[in-house]
Amino acid sequence: MYIDVTALSHIGRKKDKNEDSFGVFDDMEPGLRLFRQGMLMAVADGLGGHVGGDIASKLAVSMLKDILKDDPPPEEDIDSEREDTFYRDTIKRAMERANDSIFQTNRDLIKNKRPMGTTLCTVLIRPHYAYVGNVGDSRGYLFRNGQFTAQTEDHSWVDEQVKQGLMSREEANKDSRKNLVTRCIGTHETIEVDLYRWRIEPGDQLLVCTDGLINMVDNTEIASVLNQKATTREKVHQLIDLANKNGGKDNITVILAWLNPDPKTLKTLRMREWVRKQEEKIKKIFVVSVFGLLCFFMGYLVRYFSTR
């Protein structure tokens, strides 16, 4: 399978440092054993206001990457329910190991301070399914035929209020407490991991992002960008630009994977992207050249009239 993927993280407009981390690991990764075809993607958002949020997010992604060295499922389990169970369990164990490691670090090193922690959302792409694990309020989406067909559930205080009927979704989106998570990696001895299996098709787009995007750009705007005829690189840059334009109050991390795109379509889109970039360069060169000619001409006139 072929996957056109782009990942990018931006500090945003209000933060002093970037506490987000991400990883994209494909079937060319050195030491890979877990699968022959596929990709592992993950985003982690270190808890702001806690010690070492950036360290926690990096640790979580690093420990998740370690599952690539695990043995693959037995041959007889391929394309069976047992294979599904294998990959779900693999993701769950990896996230639990990340939690154990960060929790133990907190116990050993963090004294009388808010313990470090992080969200973690991961997607393991296989030829027919995407296996998703989520803890916290980073989010995964499946986008198909112009609309979202699946997404992960946030573990945040405002979402709990919405589920209980104590707050409307509109109120939740405006509430100042929407950054408070009810589940995260590292702050408690045990965690509950949400696991999903999404059936995937050629042309699907998988988006994994931190709440720095979600809280600044609503689903309608995100869908509008994903629906464009453009490369994943252009779409990711557009999403981050939108988040910053709308306030950029948090770090913004986005991974977008386009599954088995039509080769001719992808080639055309990449060519258009290249042409647009060249047009921008040409415009800059033109402006600089015109400015230089004007300066030369003005200098010539000044010199001409000063010698008369």
Secondary structure, DSSP 4 states (H G I P E B T S, - for coil): --EEEEEEEE-TTT-SS--EEEEEEETT-TT--S-SS-EEEEEEEBPTTSTTHHHHHHHHHHHHHGGGGSPPPPGGGTTSHHHHHHHHHHHHHHHHHHHHHHHHHHHHH--SSPPP-B-EEEEEE-SSEEEEEEESS-EEEEEETTEEEEEPPP-BHHHHHHHTTSS-HHHHHH-TTTT-BS--BSSSS----EEEEEE--TT-EEEEE-HHHHTTS-HHHHHHHHTSSS-HHHHHHHHHHHHHHTT--S-EEEEEEEES--HHHHHHHHHHHHHHHHHHHHHHHHHHHHHHHHHHHHHHHHHHHHT-
